[in-house]
Amino acid sequence: MTTAEEKYDLITRRLQEVLGGDSIKAILAEGRQPKCYWGTAPTGRPHIGYFVPLTKIADFLRAGVHVTVLLADVHAFLDNLKAPLELVAHRTKYYEFLLTTVLTSLGIPTSSLRFVEGSSYQLTREYNLDNYKLCATVSEHDAKKAGAEVVKQVDSPLLSGLLYPGLQALDEQYLDVDFQFGGVDQRKNFTFAELYLPRLGYAKRAHLMNAMVPGLAGGKMSASDPNSKIDFLDSPEVVRKKLKSAFCEEGNVQENGVLAFVEAVLIPISQLRLERTSAGSSTVLESGLGDQRPFISDDAPEGTVFSVERDEKFGGSTHYKTFEEMKVDFENKQLHPKDLKTSVANGIIRLLEPVRKAFEENEEWQRIEKLAYPDPNAKVDKKKKKEKVYHPPPPGKGKTAKPVVDGPSDAAVAHAEAEAAKQHPEPNSS
Ligand SMILES: N[C@@H](Cc1ccc(O)cc1)C(=O)O
């Protein structure tokens, strides 16, 4: 990788939108290495759509960008308590285990990037003062608009949802980056940051956005339909079942969750692996944990990005070098939905194998997983907890009355949290 233009092209390839690209070009032209971050709020369990930002991170690293991954723990509960306070630390740990493993499986050594927890700096005096300054600058209308696509929209919105975009904007300053990267669903948050950071005297950052990952059922990968998304730890049987029920009609390339998924997730991973092989050892990418070519048959010609394996009596296997070729075949009914689904299922199973293996070999991760995502059907415990809730008498009343300067008791806080959780129940996932 030599010229600034080549680096810029690698940084911005496959993105849906770039705001402020010229500032990145200028940094590269000076021979400097841009700094960026990608933030994720540890709420529900990450699904395999996360491969999209993670493969993009591989591009950034290859172009010499300094990458920070923000585990936005504070944001995870600011967003309608999607991660309730008592679970957020466990979920943060779970995300860290998972992201580290997936990055390694893609051949990205985590030593080449930095992980930061939001709460490690968002609770400081300096950050909070900036937050209050923002609160005295931003209108309620703008804060609401900025969070509209990211913060869960409910009938009785909490104040925390209004703070969310402001904190995300401040993160750019406190993580000291040149650009922030995220899905296009972050667009309103990003333009909000561009407008408001300069009003605090901070630099306006560039924003890079990837397209949203399509769900297997068609449309966006949906939180409410568990069949539309695949968990990193799903077993081969579950992966096959989810693919079987995916919407994939013969000849229809317009509404086709499976094909769209191949284009957005699987082919970029194949390309990444191909580039690694051809670039040799001079790149930051190392060999991954597992199978090097999860979607390509052993006997496929060079340059193949996806193989559909088929019995000779059904015409034999086809090896595609581009997504376009595959799409044309599907449209012309040369590629049958059943064959496509089978090859995609097999590819995903191979891709997830090293992640599942790492999970099975790591007792600490397994312990954290249970704490982070307790079984929602284990109602017994919940009931017990409810009975224990203590309702303190109002200040000045009751035997234990004392001045209120102490702040609310733990029990009062627990009660308030339980009430909040009732009104804003946690969604299945983000
Ligand atoms: N808004 C991001 C999470 C995030 C939080 C804080 C940030 O600074 C950046 C990103 C999401 O929807 O997942």
The ligand as a Tripos MOL2 file, in Angstrom:
@<TRIPOS>MOLECULE
LIG
   13    13     1     0     0
SMALL
NO_CHARGES

@<TRIPOS>ATOM
      1 N1        -24.9650    4.5080   18.6460 N.3       1 LIG1
      2 C1        -24.2220    3.2910   18.5100 C.3       1 LIG1
      3 C2        -23.3860    2.9960   19.7090 C.3       1 LIG1
      4 C3        -22.4170    4.0950   20.0300 C.ar      1 LIG1
      5 C4        -22.4440    4.7220   21.2580 C.ar      1 LIG1
      6 C5        -21.5410    5.7270   21.5720 C.ar      1 LIG1
      7 C6        -20.6310    6.1210   20.6180 C.ar      1 LIG1
      8 O1        -19.7390    7.1290   20.9110 O.3       1 LIG1
      9 C7        -20.5980    5.5080   19.3830 C.ar      1 LIG1
     10 C8        -21.5040    4.4970   19.0840 C.ar      1 LIG1
     11 C9        -25.1980    2.1260   18.2500 C.2       1 LIG1
     12 O2        -26.2970    2.3230   17.8820 O.co2     1 LIG1
     13 O3        -24.8560    0.9810   18.4230 O.co2     1 LIG1
@<TRIPOS>BOND
     1     1     2 1
     2     2     3 1
     3     2    11 1
     4     3     4 1
     5     4     5 ar
     6     4    10 ar
     7     5     6 ar
     8     6     7 ar
     9     7     8 1
    10     7     9 ar
    11     9    10 ar
    12    11    12 2
    13    11    13 1
@<TRIPOS>SUBSTRUCTURE
     1 LIG1         1 GROUP 0 **** ****
